[in-house]
Amino acid sequence: MRLLARLFVLSFVLIAARTRADAVATANAPANLTAGDLAMVLQKTDGGVALTSLVDTAAKQELLAAKPLPLVELTLRNVKSKEEVRLTADDGWGEVDIQNDPAGGLTIRWARPNWARPKKDALAGCALRVTARAIPEPEKSGIRWTLAVDSPGDQWSVWRVVFPQVALGDLGPGTEVLFPRGSGEVKRGASREAFRFEGPYPGGWVGMQFMACYAPDRKTGLYFAMHDPWGSTKDLLAASQPAEHATTLRFDHPTEDMGKANNRFSLPGEAVWRLLRGDWFDASVMYRDWARAHAKWYPRLGADGREDTPQWMRELSVWVMTGGPPEEVVPDVEHFAKEIGVPVGLHWYNWHEIPFDNDYPHYFPTKQGFAEAVRKLQGAGVFVMPYINGRLWDTRDKGAEDFEFTSVARPAVTKDADGKPIVETYGSTEGDGSKVALGVMCPATELWRNKVQGTVLRLMNECGVKGVYIDQVAAATPVLCFDATHGHPLGGGHWWNEGYWTLMDSLRAAMPKDHMLTTECNAEPFIKGFDGYLTWHWQYDDQVPAFPAVYGGAIQMFGCAYREGETKDLALRMKAGQQLVYGEQIGWFHPNVIKDEANAAYLHQVVGLRWRLRRYFFAGEMARPPKLQGEIPQVRADWQWTPNWWVQNEAVLAGAWRLPAENRAVVLLTNTSDKPVTAKLAVDAGSYGVPGAEVRVTRITAEGPGETFTAPRVFERELTFAPGSAWAWELTAP
């Protein structure tokens, strides 16, 4: 029977290969690679190699679109003329070869490029050679890829490398695509509706380097990732072609030493394709397992989570954000802390005399009485965290005067390919009404690292703050800097991350014990250097908690932008409810929010509940969120990220977290609407790591444990969720 099954699978793959390769004019036989249930076919063309089939043999599903894309695309630049030419894997090569290797994989080689659009013979004499290896993972139904691009010769530079890219076919009318914007998003109906997501990684809006496309019934799909332990600079793309019922997934790498002759490119880490029989959560677990084992930014975790993060920061459950002089800040924050009844984090803006986003990085002197106010607040259970920027130096850094920018900072500013300083502008203006122009500093330079470290240590040692927020580090994307005096490769690579790693290692070693550091947004490569990420931008439709699924317990996530508007009260409940089930520390609102009785009642519930369950979020990990059954109404509010930023989701939000070492889990539930909702909740305690045929279920609210009952390991209950309520079921062995 086993032999017959193998013959059936092989015949299916070969039939698919012949069907998909009928337009390829070649006498060469296809090259096949089988890895568990994933089968791939490569075919030589007249001038290259084409990916012609990618099959889920168990589901009998061809994954590729009718018009496959080139597996590799290269852009070369002439070092003198700056002319750029493009090569693709399937055309334009004088020599190609596909060989089976001893490990059961395939090695593909391209050499002697003999033409490139738009000009024939543009690459005459180019010495370029490209080698890709496809390594099977049978136990995971996956393929790991490596790629190496040799030197193109004295006239050319390898400028960008697109690898890998695939065009996936329609997996059903509800085909879903997971992409890593913010916390993660899922586009439903992706292959039949126009959508496009693209952006540079690492950054706040492309925080991780994996995507997935899967069928609505979860029976087949593809996990598509870069397992790059350095987190090197790259662009991600997920885009649909509705007319063709196709979806493109792609990684595009700017090379190290862009523009230099004779540079080379090696894929950082490996590209990974795996069959996905599940959804966004299953894809996130695949990436989580790799990151824990191999990512250079993954912190060391113990039984109580990150031991290098202060216990108070691990436990913190609520944040307020305000700014200005102490006499305006202290009374409101003291009142909030007294009313909420648990430790509070304070994000303090404009504690300095200089204007916001102006005259950076000259933060001192502080506003009068700042250090005294810090001592007073921290004596009342408020942990003070002031703002500084971790990237920018004002080009006119003393009012309208160039004080130290040219004389001190300019050598350490990032430069473009023409040697010009790279500057950014925001909403701030100088006294004459002109925009403040801020130079982007290069983290590879000792000057900038010393400047940031010196500011942080002054705040901690002289002003007594417990933490410092270093803005933009995990939000703004790496700059392709071309200043050779900085000592890093020109353009792409992972040197940007390493510059910040060096800074954070030095700073964490020098700062006082029991202190912490945070930054903006959630680009993953900086996790080890920070204790918290300000996830204030997780404000999109169709969000899923992919980032918490990967990094829950490795870093504390906090903060959402709470704004005004006619629907602000509903928006507050939607945001705080989402933060609760995502495992975030609640808030980042103005302390006066507690003076609104309706908002205060809901905040007391979610903050108090999180405080009681806080160990799950720093010593545990996210489990699969349960899906409620029944007619769950939708709620919709203007979240005011920008004007008229409407977000819609289910009225009742659910999440799950577990403590694997303690065999316990918790299911979190909150009704963010102003009406009761009735629905069924199904629970499989075994899937959450609770052993035994039965489970003890304890209802927990902000006030503490309540009703307890014993149920079979798999059970279902019909529940009515009161308006604006939040509670949890804790699952333990009887």
GILIN-V793970 format. One record per residue. RES is the residue in one letter. SS is DSSP state (~ for helix, > for strand, _ for the rest). BURIAL is # if it has 9 or more other ideal C-beta (glycine too) atoms within 8 Angstrom, else .. D_CENTER is the distance of its C-alpha to the mean C-alpha in Angstrom with 2 decimals. Layout:
{{RES;SS;BURIAL;D_CENTER} {RES;SS;BURIAL;D_CENTER}}
This chain:
{{M;_;.;45.24} {R;~;.;42.37} {L;~;.;43.91} {L;~;.;44.33} {A;~;.;40.70} {R;~;.;39.61} {L;~;.;42.02} {F;~;.;40.69} {V;~;#;37.08} {L;~;#;38.23} {S;~;.;40.38} {F;~;#;37.58} {V;~;#;35.32} {L;~;#;38.22} {I;~;.;39.15} {A;~;#;35.64} {A;~;#;35.71} {R;~;.;39.08} {T;~;.;38.04} {R;~;#;34.98} {A;_;#;36.79} {D;_;.;39.94} {A;_;.;39.21} {V;_;#;38.79} {A;_;.;42.07} {T;_;.;42.41} {A;_;.;44.77} {N;_;.;42.24} {A;_;.;41.19} {P;_;#;37.54} {A;>;#;35.50} {N;>;#;34.01} {L;>;#;31.40} {T;>;#;31.02} {A;>;#;28.40} {G;_;#;29.13} {D;_;#;28.87} {L;>;#;27.03} {A;>;#;29.52} {M;>;#;29.03} {V;>;#;31.75} {L;>;#;32.00} {Q;>;#;34.99} {K;>;#;36.74} {T;_;#;37.55} {D;_;.;40.24} {G;_;#;37.94} {G;_;#;34.78} {V;>;#;32.82} {A;>;#;31.18} {L;>;#;28.89} {T;>;#;31.11} {S;>;#;30.01} {L;>;#;27.22} {V;>;#;28.70} {D;>;#;27.93} {T;_;#;31.45} {A;_;.;31.52} {A;_;.;30.52} {K;_;.;32.55} {Q;>;#;29.78} {E;>;#;29.26} {L;_;#;25.58} {L;>;#;26.14} {A;_;#;27.17} {A;_;.;30.78} {K;_;.;29.96} {P;_;#;27.67} {L;_;#;25.90} {P;_;#;26.64} {L;_;#;24.62} {V;_;#;24.52} {E;>;#;25.05} {L;>;#;26.10} {T;>;#;26.90} {L;>;#;29.62} {R;>;#;31.00} {N;>;#;34.59} {V;_;#;34.75} {K;_;.;37.86} {S;_;.;37.75} {K;_;.;33.94} {E;_;.;34.50} {E;>;#;31.56} {V;>;#;32.10} {R;>;#;29.90} {L;>;#;30.41} {T;>;#;29.17} {A;_;#;29.49} {D;_;#;32.12} {D;>;#;34.58} {G;_;#;36.31} {W;>;#;36.83} {G;>;.;40.24} {E;>;.;39.34} {V;>;#;36.97} {D;>;.;37.06} {I;>;#;35.43} {Q;>;.;36.44} {N;>;.;35.93} {D;_;#;35.03} {P;_;.;36.44} {A;_;.;33.22} {G;_;.;33.36} {G;_;#;30.81} {L;>;#;31.40} {T;>;#;31.61} {I;>;#;31.62} {R;>;#;33.16} {W;>;#;33.68} {A;>;#;36.18} {R;>;.;38.60} {P;>;#;36.84} {N;_;#;39.89} {W;>;#;38.64} {A;>;#;35.73} {R;>;.;35.52} {P;_;.;36.91} {K;>;.;39.63} {K;>;.;41.38} {D;_;.;42.01} {A;_;#;39.51} {L;_;#;38.43} {A;_;.;41.90} {G;_;.;42.07} {C;_;#;38.31} {A;_;.;37.74} {L;_;#;34.21} {R;>;#;33.38} {V;>;#;30.20} {T;>;#;29.61} {A;>;#;27.10} {R;>;#;27.25} {A;>;#;26.28} {I;>;#;26.38} {P;>;#;26.86} {E;>;#;25.37} {P;~;.;28.02} {E;~;.;27.05} {K;~;.;23.58} {S;_;#;24.83} {G;>;#;22.56} {I;>;#;22.91} {R;>;#;21.41} {W;>;#;21.89} {T;>;#;22.80} {L;>;#;24.00} {A;>;#;26.28} {V;>;#;27.80} {D;_;#;30.99} {S;_;.;32.56} {P;_;#;33.81} {G;_;#;36.82} {D;_;.;38.18} {Q;_;#;37.72} {W;>;#;34.12} {S;>;#;30.60} {V;>;#;27.61} {W;>;#;25.40} {R;>;#;22.48} {V;>;#;21.78} {V;>;#;20.27} {F;>;#;19.68} {P;>;#;19.23} {Q;>;#;19.63} {V;>;#;21.18} {A;>;#;22.71} {L;>;#;22.67} {G;_;#;25.55} {D;_;#;26.05} {L;_;#;25.39} {G;_;.;27.07} {P;_;.;27.28} {G;_;.;24.23} {T;_;#;21.94} {E;>;#;18.31} {V;>;#;15.19} {L;>;#;11.68} {F;>;#;9.06} {P;_;#;5.31} {R;_;#;6.52} {G;_;#;6.06} {S;_;#;6.53} {G;_;#;7.17} {E;>;#;10.54} {V;>;#;13.59} {K;>;#;16.24} {R;>;#;19.58} {G;_;#;22.50} {A;_;#;20.33} {S;_;#;23.10} {R;_;#;25.72} {E;_;.;24.15} {A;_;.;23.01} {F;_;#;19.32} {R;>;.;17.15} {F;>;#;13.51} {E;>;.;12.99} {G;>;#;11.58} {P;>;#;11.15} {Y;>;#;8.49} {P;_;#;7.63} {G;>;#;7.48} {G;_;#;6.94} {W;_;#;7.03} {V;>;#;5.19} {G;_;#;2.17} {M;_;#;3.41} {Q;_;#;7.09} {F;>;#;8.68} {M;>;#;10.50} {A;>;#;13.70} {C;>;#;16.96} {Y;>;#;19.50} {A;_;#;22.86} {P;_;#;23.49} {D;_;.;25.67} {R;_;#;22.93} {K;_;.;25.57} {T;_;#;23.91} {G;>;#;20.81} {L;>;#;18.70} {Y;>;#;15.56} {F;>;#;14.48} {A;>;#;12.35} {M;>;#;12.61} {H;>;#;13.42} {D;_;#;13.53} {P;_;#;14.18} {W;_;#;14.31} {G;_;#;10.97} {S;_;#;13.42} {T;_;#;13.22} {K;>;#;13.01} {D;>;#;12.83} {L;>;#;11.49} {L;>;#;13.87} {A;>;#;14.55} {A;>;#;17.94} {S;>;#;21.03} {Q;>;#;24.68} {P;~;#;26.51} {A;~;.;29.94} {E;~;#;29.19} {H;_;#;27.13} {A;>;#;24.43} {T;>;#;20.71} {T;>;#;19.37} {L;>;#;16.28} {R;>;#;16.05} {F;>;#;14.71} {D;>;#;16.68} {H;>;#;17.26} {P;>;#;19.24} {T;_;#;21.61} {E;>;#;22.83} {D;_;#;26.10} {M;_;#;25.76} {G;_;#;29.29} {K;_;#;31.11} {A;_;#;33.61} {N;_;#;33.36} {N;_;#;29.67} {R;_;#;27.96} {F;>;#;24.56} {S;>;.;23.25} {L;_;#;20.04} {P;_;#;17.86} {G;_;#;17.63} {E;>;#;18.04} {A;>;#;17.00} {V;>;#;17.24} {W;>;#;18.68} {R;>;#;19.63} {L;>;#;21.47} {L;_;#;19.67} {R;_;.;22.10} {G;_;#;20.03} {D;_;#;17.12} {W;~;#;13.38} {F;~;#;14.05} {D;~;#;15.91} {A;~;#;13.31} {S;~;#;10.79} {V;~;#;13.77} {M;~;#;14.43} {Y;~;#;11.19} {R;~;#;11.69} {D;~;.;15.23} {W;~;#;14.52} {A;~;#;12.14} {R;~;.;14.85} {A;~;.;17.52} {H;~;#;16.45} {A;_;#;13.45} {K;_;#;15.26} {W;_;#;12.95} {Y;_;#;13.44} {P;_;#;16.10} {R;_;.;19.44} {L;_;.;19.92} {G;>;.;23.38} {A;_;.;25.08} {D;_;.;24.07} {G;>;#;20.46} {R;_;#;19.75} {E;_;.;23.23} {D;_;.;22.23} {T;_;#;20.92} {P;_;#;24.01} {Q;~;.;25.08} {W;~;#;25.38} {M;~;#;21.73} {R;~;#;20.72} {E;~;#;23.12} {L;_;#;22.61} {S;_;#;22.28} {V;>;#;22.76} {W;>;#;22.19} {V;>;#;24.33} {M;>;#;23.89} {T;>;#;26.90} {G;>;#;28.65} {G;_;.;31.99} {P;_;.;35.07} {P;~;#;35.60} {E;~;.;38.37} {E;~;#;36.03} {V;~;#;33.10} {V;~;#;34.87} {P;~;.;36.93} {D;~;#;34.13} {V;~;#;31.78} {E;~;#;34.69} {H;~;#;35.55} {F;~;#;32.07} {A;~;#;31.93} {K;~;.;35.40} {E;~;.;34.70} {I;~;#;31.42} {G;_;.;32.94} {V;_;#;30.00} {P;_;#;28.44} {V;>;#;26.56} {G;>;#;24.06} {L;>;#;25.08} {H;>;#;22.93} {W;>;#;25.82} {Y;>;#;25.72} {N;_;#;28.75} {W;_;#;30.41} {H;>;#;31.70} {E;_;.;34.58} {I;_;.;32.82} {P;_;.;31.26} {F;_;.;27.54} {D;_;#;25.82} {N;_;#;29.21} {D;_;#;31.06} {Y;_;#;28.00} {P;_;#;27.97} {H;_;#;31.37} {Y;_;#;30.40} {F;_;.;33.64} {P;_;.;35.99} {T;>;#;34.44} {K;_;#;35.97} {Q;_;.;39.17} {G;_;#;38.87} {F;~;#;35.14} {A;~;#;35.64} {E;~;.;38.19} {A;~;#;35.92} {V;~;#;33.15} {R;~;#;35.74} {K;~;#;36.97} {L;~;#;33.66} {Q;~;#;32.50} {G;~;.;35.91} {A;_;#;35.18} {G;_;.;31.96} {V;>;#;29.56} {F;>;#;27.09} {V;>;#;26.88} {M;>;#;23.88} {P;>;#;24.75} {Y;>;#;22.66} {I;>;#;22.72} {N;>;#;20.86} {G;_;#;19.40} {R;_;#;19.77} {L;>;#;22.85} {W;>;#;26.64} {D;>;#;28.92} {T;_;#;31.25} {R;_;#;33.99} {D;_;#;33.26} {K;>;#;36.44} {G;_;.;37.03} {A;_;.;37.96} {E;>;.;38.85} {D;_;#;37.15} {F;_;.;37.58} {E;_;#;35.57} {F;~;#;33.10} {T;~;.;35.43} {S;~;.;37.32} {V;~;.;34.49} {A;~;#;30.98} {R;~;#;31.51} {P;~;.;31.62} {A;~;#;28.14} {V;>;#;26.55} {T;_;#;24.38} {K;>;#;26.59} {D;_;#;26.28} {A;_;.;28.16} {D;_;.;31.35} {G;_;.;31.12} {K;_;.;30.51} {P;>;#;28.40} {I;_;#;25.09} {V;>;#;25.23} {E;>;.;23.31} {T;>;.;24.86} {Y;>;.;23.80} {G;>;.;26.18} {S;>;#;28.34} {T;>;.;31.82} {E;_;#;34.59} {G;_;.;38.00} {D;_;.;39.32} {G;_;.;36.70} {S;_;.;34.84} {K;>;.;31.08} {V;>;#;29.76} {A;>;#;28.50} {L;>;#;26.02} {G;>;#;25.69} {V;>;#;22.32} {M;>;#;23.10} {C;_;#;22.33} {P;_;#;20.82} {A;_;#;22.89} {T;_;#;26.00} {E;~;.;27.76} {L;~;#;29.01} {W;~;#;25.67} {R;~;#;24.50} {N;~;.;27.87} {K;~;#;27.73} {V;~;#;24.51} {Q;~;#;25.74} {G;~;.;29.14} {T;~;#;27.94} {V;~;#;25.90} {L;~;#;28.84} {R;~;#;31.31} {L;~;#;29.50} {M;~;#;29.43} {N;~;.;32.89} {E;_;.;34.85} {C;_;#;33.33} {G;_;#;32.38} {V;_;#;28.87} {K;_;#;26.82} {G;>;#;23.47} {V;>;#;22.17} {Y;>;#;19.21} {I;>;#;18.32} {D;>;#;16.85} {Q;_;#;14.42} {V;_;#;13.38} {A;_;#;9.60} {A;_;#;10.11} {A;_;.;12.49} {T;_;#;11.95} {P;_;#;14.40} {V;_;#;17.88} {L;_;#;19.98} {C;>;#;22.81} {F;_;#;26.23} {D;_;#;28.25} {A;~;.;29.85} {T;~;.;31.28} {H;~;#;27.93} {G;_;.;28.18} {H;_;#;24.89} {P;_;.;24.65} {L;_;#;24.87} {G;>;#;21.94} {G;_;#;19.12} {G;_;#;18.19} {H;_;#;16.42} {W;~;#;19.01} {W;~;#;16.92} {N;~;#;14.72} {E;~;#;18.03} {G;~;#;19.66} {Y;~;#;17.44} {W;~;#;17.70} {T;~;#;21.45} {L;~;#;21.50} {M;~;#;19.67} {D;~;#;21.80} {S;~;#;24.89} {L;~;#;24.10} {R;~;#;23.33} {A;~;.;26.56} {A;~;.;28.55} {M;_;#;27.55} {P;_;.;29.62} {K;_;.;28.89} {D;_;.;27.39} {H;_;#;25.26} {M;>;#;21.52} {L;>;#;18.95} {T;>;#;15.99} {T;>;#;13.98} {E;>;#;12.31} {C;_;#;8.85} {N;_;#;5.83} {A;_;#;5.26} {E;~;#;5.83} {P;~;#;9.24} {F;~;#;10.97} {I;~;#;10.85} {K;~;#;14.37} {G;~;#;15.84} {F;_;#;15.00} {D;_;#;16.08} {G;>;#;14.11} {Y;>;#;11.27} {L;>;#;12.67} {T;_;#;10.55} {W;_;#;13.35} {H;_;#;11.76} {W;_;#;10.89} {Q;_;#;14.08} {Y;_;#;14.22} {D;_;.;16.49} {D;_;.;15.49} {Q;>;#;12.43} {V;_;#;11.76} {P;_;#;10.35} {A;~;#;8.21} {F;~;#;5.94} {P;~;#;9.53} {A;~;#;10.95} {V;~;#;9.31} {Y;~;#;9.65} {G;>;#;12.42} {G;_;#;15.25} {A;_;#;13.54} {I;>;#;12.73} {Q;>;#;14.13} {M;>;#;12.29} {F;>;#;14.81} {G;_;#;16.02} {C;_;#;16.18} {A;_;#;18.37} {Y;_;#;21.67} {R;_;#;24.00} {E;_;.;27.47} {G;_;#;28.98} {E;_;.;31.33} {T;_;.;28.86} {K;~;#;27.35} {D;~;#;28.60} {L;~;#;27.08} {A;~;#;23.79} {L;~;#;23.93} {R;~;#;24.49} {M;~;#;21.72} {K;~;#;19.17} {A;~;#;20.64} {G;~;#;20.96} {Q;~;#;17.34} {Q;~;#;16.48} {L;~;#;19.09} {V;~;#;17.99} {Y;~;#;14.27} {G;_;#;15.68} {E;_;#;15.01} {Q;>;#;17.88} {I;>;#;19.77} {G;>;#;20.68} {W;>;#;20.46} {F;>;#;23.53} {H;_;#;26.86} {P;~;#;29.17} {N;~;.;31.80} {V;~;#;29.85} {I;~;#;31.77} {K;~;.;35.00} {D;_;.;34.32} {E;~;.;35.83} {A;~;.;33.88} {N;~;#;30.47} {A;~;#;31.69} {A;~;#;32.72} {Y;~;#;29.31} {L;~;#;27.50} {H;~;#;30.01} {Q;~;#;29.09} {V;~;#;25.29} {V;~;#;25.37} {G;~;#;28.30} {L;~;#;26.86} {R;~;#;23.63} {W;~;#;25.89} {R;~;#;28.01} {L;_;#;25.17} {R;~;#;23.14} {R;~;.;23.53} {Y;~;#;21.43} {F;~;#;18.31} {F;~;#;18.86} {A;~;#;20.83} {G;_;#;19.55} {E;>;.;16.72} {M;>;#;15.71} {A;>;#;18.16} {R;_;.;18.37} {P;_;#;18.97} {P;_;#;22.57} {K;_;.;23.69} {L;_;#;26.72} {Q;>;.;29.63} {G;_;.;31.84} {E;_;.;31.86} {I;_;#;28.98} {P;_;#;29.40} {Q;>;.;26.68} {V;>;#;26.20} {R;>;.;25.25} {A;>;#;25.02} {D;>;#;24.32} {W;_;#;21.32} {Q;_;#;22.38} {W;_;.;19.07} {T;_;.;21.51} {P;_;.;25.00} {N;_;.;25.25} {W;_;#;21.61} {W;>;.;22.50} {V;>;#;20.28} {Q;>;.;21.78} {N;>;#;21.18} {E;>;#;23.49} {A;_;#;25.79} {V;>;#;25.33} {L;>;#;21.87} {A;>;#;21.56} {G;>;#;19.34} {A;>;#;20.17} {W;>;#;19.63} {R;>;#;21.76} {L;>;#;23.32} {P;~;.;23.98} {A;~;.;26.47} {E;~;.;28.42} {N;_;#;28.53} {R;>;#;27.62} {A;>;#;25.16} {V;>;#;24.80} {V;>;#;24.30} {L;>;#;23.42} {L;>;#;24.95} {T;>;#;25.46} {N;>;#;27.42} {T;_;#;26.23} {S;_;#;29.15} {D;_;.;32.72} {K;_;.;34.36} {P;_;.;34.68} {V;>;#;32.84} {T;>;.;34.20} {A;>;#;32.20} {K;>;#;32.22} {L;>;#;29.83} {A;>;#;29.93} {V;>;#;28.94} {D;>;.;29.00} {A;~;#;29.09} {G;~;#;29.17} {S;~;.;25.73} {Y;~;#;24.50} {G;_;#;26.48} {V;_;#;29.59} {P;_;.;32.61} {G;_;.;35.95} {A;_;.;37.54} {E;>;#;37.32} {V;>;#;34.87} {R;>;#;35.62} {V;>;#;33.80} {T;>;#;33.87} {R;>;#;33.02} {I;>;#;31.39} {T;>;#;31.27} {A;_;#;30.95} {E;_;.;34.59} {G;>;.;34.10} {P;>;.;34.94} {G;>;#;37.15} {E;>;.;38.41} {T;>;#;38.09} {F;>;.;38.97} {T;>;.;38.91} {A;>;#;37.74} {P;>;.;37.40} {R;_;#;34.17} {V;>;#;33.31} {F;>;#;34.42} {E;>;.;34.05} {R;>;.;35.01} {E;>;.;35.58} {L;>;#;34.39} {T;>;.;34.97} {F;>;#;32.31} {A;_;.;34.00} {P;_;.;32.76} {G;_;#;30.24} {S;>;#;30.19} {A;>;#;27.70} {W;>;#;28.57} {A;>;#;27.57} {W;>;#;29.18} {E;>;#;29.04} {L;>;#;29.88} {T;>;#;31.97} {A;_;#;34.72} {P;_;.;38.16}}
